């Protein structure tokens, strides 16, 4: 894995720091876009937008976004063309986000899950790769609808 972008708002800084350390302990390069790493204290939509665009632009292979629930971050990241973000609060959804949906971004809620579960979720997501097969047509259809909505 080349590098992971991580971003969190003020509701999730503690969990973000734990996940960031977990990744670094596995020798994974991490770029932090969180509001504690910034001087202007951006809101979660700014953080999610920045991380998703960094992935779209090829600066990072994947991204992890954490806010209070993970919902807002997923909504914003999915607004970036070409990005598939999935809210993951269990290991199975994290695995399927990659294997079936080729999600480059996972989101979590710091007010929803605890630290041990968060590490397990990230581990499952990192170990999983897109399987293709029958899922390829579905991911292609997602891209088709996205391009249609963007007028392309």
C-alpha positions, 0 to 999 in steps of 0.5 A: 500500500503506497499511502493512506489519507486520513481525516477527522473533525473535532468529534473524532480526533482521539479515534483518528490518532489511534488509527493513524498510529495503528497504520504507522505501526504497520509501516503504512505512510499516512497523510493527515488532513484532520482539523487538528493538523490544520491552522484554520480548523476546517469543518468535516465537509472541507476535510472529506472533500480534500481527502476524496480529491487527493485520492481522485488525483492519485496522491493516495491509494485510499482514505479513511474519514472519521467524524461523529457518525461517519455519515456526513463524511461519506456523503461529502466524499461521494460527491467527488466524481470517481470516489466511492466511500462506504460507511463501515461500522463492522468488519463485514461491511468494511470487507464488502466495501472493498471486495464488492464496491471497490470503495477507496474511502471508508468512513467511521463514526467515533461516537458509534464504535470503540477503538478495538472495533475501529482497528479491526474494521480498518484491518479488514478493509486494508486486507480486502481488494476488489474481486471484480467478477459479478461486482464489476458490472455493478461498479461500472453501472455506478460510474455510468450513473455518476457520469450521467449525473455530471453531464458526461 
